[in-house]
Amino acid sequence: MSEPTHPDQHPRTPSPRPGGRSARVRADVVAATLAEVTEKGYDSLTVEAVAARSGVHKATLYRRWGGVDGLVADALAASADQPWPLPDTGDLQEDLRRITQEVFTVFTDPEQSPTPTALIYAAQRSDAGAAALREFFAARHRQAAEVAQRAVARGELSAGTDGAEIIRAATAPLYYRLFVTGEPLEARTAERAADAAALAARAGLFTSAPADPEPDTAPTDPEPDTAPNAPTP
């Protein structure tokens, strides 16, 4: 069993990767975009401000990113590319608790929450951003499905369990409070969501069932009409 770690399921500032000047430019632009949207919000995000903060000429930004929506979308894409260590405690319920606890911590900690919160709100303001946000979470769900695959290998879950759906079920109550209802998010809420998802998974709710056979629709001979003839008036 590996040492438990906390997964990083939220958008964050990507770390620079090797790849030459183009990769460095992208990293600088993404970092500047995140800083600007955190400080000013989507409505005040401008290409000019990102250019000034990143040191990349605005003509380059317009050519490669098209505008603020492209910048927001690429910030999410870059975040999705970052390595994500998953918990491996040897128990599905505890792994899910670590995942939901990470979401809770990131979005309630005053130092960590402003950037991912601002980026998610910004992504919802444009088609490009919304598409990038969907792909970001889809990628994270696919990666996190590994905790279910491990549980299947341990015999804890049935083969054919949809791990991505387990992760969605575990984290959805948190995001619902954070971005839909605005209700307070508490640590117990995160724990309860993980426990509910684990219970449902063990009950087989996320296991793909074989399709029902097609009913026999061949026509059958009608039953003979045995009713007596109606009397003639």
C-alpha positions, 0 to 999 in steps of 0.5 A: 500500500502506498503512502496516502496522498491528497488528490488535486481535483481543482484547477490550479496554477500549472508548474512550468514544464520543459518544452522550450520557449513556447512552453515557457510562454504558455506557462507565463500566460496561464499564470498571469491569467489566473492571477488576473481573474483571481484579483479582478474577476472575469468581467475585468479580465483583459488581454492587455492586463495579461500581456502586461503581467506575463511579459508576452506581447498582446499581439501574441496573445490574440494570435494564440488565444484569441481573447479572454475566453481562450485564455480562461479555457487554456488555463483550465486545460493546463490545469488538467494536464498537471499530475494528480496523486491519488489516495491509496489507503486500501479502502474505497470509503477512506479513499473517497473521504480523502478526495472529498476532504481535498475539495472541501479544504481547497474551496474553504481555505481563504488562501487556496480558494480564490483562484479555483473559485474565480476560474470556475465562475469565469469558465461559466461565462463563455462557451469556450470556458464552459467546454474547457471546464467540462473537459477538466472535470471529465479528465479528473473523473477519469483519473480518479476512477483508479480508486475504484479499479483498485477496489475491484482488484481487491474484491471490494467492488464488482467488476464493471463498476463505473469509477468515474460515476463514483467520483461524480457522486462523491463530489457532486454534493460539495460542488452543488453547495459551492456553486449552485445553492451557496449553502455553507460547506462543512467537513461533515458534508464532505465526509457524508458525501464520500460515505454515501458514494462508497455505500452506493458503489458497494451496493452495485449502483454504479455497476453496468448491468447487461442490457435487457433482452429484446422482448419477442414482438412476433405477431401472435394469432388473435384469440378466437372470438368466443363471445356470443353474438349480440341479440338482434333487436 
